[in-house]
Amino acid sequence: MPTPAEPARPVPVERVEPFLPFTRPSLDEETIAGVVEVLRSGWITSGPQVKAFEVKLTEYFGGRPARVFNSGTCTMEIALRLAGVGPGHEVITTPLSWVATSNVILTVGARPVFVDIDPVTRNLDLDRVEAALTPATRAILPVDLAGLPVDRDRLHALAQKHGLRVVEDAAQSFGSTWRGRRIGSFGDFVSFSFHPNKNITSIEGGCLVLHDEREAKLAEQYRLQGVIRTGQDGMEVEVLGGKFNLTDVAARVGLGQLARLDEFTAKRRELARSYFVQLDTPAAHASGLGLPVADFTQCNWHMFQVMLPEHPSAPKRADVMARMHAAGIATGVHYPAIHRFALYRRLGWKDGDFPHAEHAGRNLLTLPLFPAMTHRDVTRVVTALLTILSAP
Ligand SMILES: *Cc1c(COP(=O)(O)O)cnc(C)c1O
């Protein structure tokens, strides 16, 4: 008689934490169902969803005209074109950003004039702007790094005093405010990105908020081959436009995301607070980590970036990242200083030109922060990071 098989004993499973990315979009079922509806509708590229998205965005920005595009890069390029910036002109910008910020200046044929960052805010140092102005300067293109807004009062006062246009690269500051006013609801040109890493996404996409309807109409022309349609069958082309329109599928994703912006921002602020609390310990102080500005009212906490200590016995950033990865945690680099890229070196910039941006480019580390994260995740990140820094 065969012996009956022993009942299976439960095998003790070691709880393995899932890998923690440094960011992840939060897409809900309602949005996904909405996208499916668009796909079945027979109209999938720019159409009613794009119009609806623009109406909602214009409302959000207090009535300033908002237009959507297929990236937060072309929005800046188009803003520069609308501002008449081209060959022979200079644009003041920061060397610490995603390279798109200064690439668009080169794309329109102008020259970026980098001004070093303020090491505390990590944004363009407005104190240094006036010394960088020349008769060729046409615009200032600042970035709200990690969502922390550049001082808008000083920025716009400077621009007004010197007759300059402003293109705000607000790719990272959707949902941030300045003195109680939403970024984008005032100012000159304001550009946002809806890349999946940003605070709201349309998969790819961007938005340009403009000064008036005339410029908004012109932006629409630059968005699609310069074409103007009139009457039943009229078509005219006056400017050289490109192919920058957003699809209805993407716009539907953006609509679902915009509805949740306040919830996302609140959650990001709460998690950022959690980082500050957990990094306010003797071990954290001893680690030599530099923290971001603790702004919980204006900043949308697009990223939580710490400055790693830079001394001979401190572990290199690449090693810290590898060890965090081994602990199941992703980290990011945002960003290497732009003027040190080969393309920019060929245009004349060199090491030592912008010491604060170079220091940040070498030592800033982006820790995980996204709405679906938990306080437990924050604890996990802080514990792993302090362990690594205390045992180099
Ligand atoms: C993401 C980003 C951009 C570019 O946006 P895309 O939508 O990817 O073109 C530009 N500037 C900054 C600071 C960004 O973070």
The ligand as an SDF file (V2000), in Angstrom:
LIG
                    3D

 15 15  0  0  0  0  0  0  0  0999 V2000
   11.4510   67.0120  -18.6370 C   0  0  0  0  0  0  0  0  0  0  0  0
   12.1240   68.3200  -18.7870 C   0  0  0  0  0  0  0  0  0  0  0  0
   12.1600   68.9960  -20.0140 C   0  0  0  0  0  0  0  0  0  0  0  0
   11.7260   68.3940  -21.3160 C   0  0  0  0  0  0  0  0  0  0  0  0
   10.4740   67.8580  -21.3540 O   0  0  0  0  0  0  0  0  0  0  0  0
   10.1210   66.7610  -22.4620 P   0  0  0  0  0  0  0  0  0  0  0  0
    8.6290   66.6830  -22.3290 O   0  0  0  0  0  0  0  0  0  0  0  0
   10.8100   65.5120  -22.1010 O   0  0  0  0  0  0  0  0  0  0  0  0
   10.5210   67.2950  -23.7780 O   0  0  0  0  0  0  0  0  0  0  0  0
   12.7580   70.2290  -20.0600 C   0  0  0  0  0  0  0  0  0  0  0  0
   13.2790   70.7980  -18.9730 N   0  0  0  0  0  0  0  0  0  0  0  0
   13.2780   70.1920  -17.7840 C   0  0  0  0  0  0  0  0  0  0  0  0
   13.8660   70.8880  -16.6080 C   0  0  0  0  0  0  0  0  0  0  0  0
   12.7120   68.9270  -17.6440 C   0  0  0  0  0  0  0  0  0  0  0  0
   12.7340   68.3210  -16.4530 O   0  0  0  0  0  0  0  0  0  0  0  0
  1  2  1  0
  2  3  1  0
  2 14  2  0
  3  4  1  0
  3 10  2  0
  4  5  1  0
  5  6  1  0
  6  7  2  0
  6  8  1  0
  6  9  1  0
 10 11  1  0
 11 12  2  0
 12 13  1  0
 12 14  1  0
 14 15  1  0
M  END
$$$$
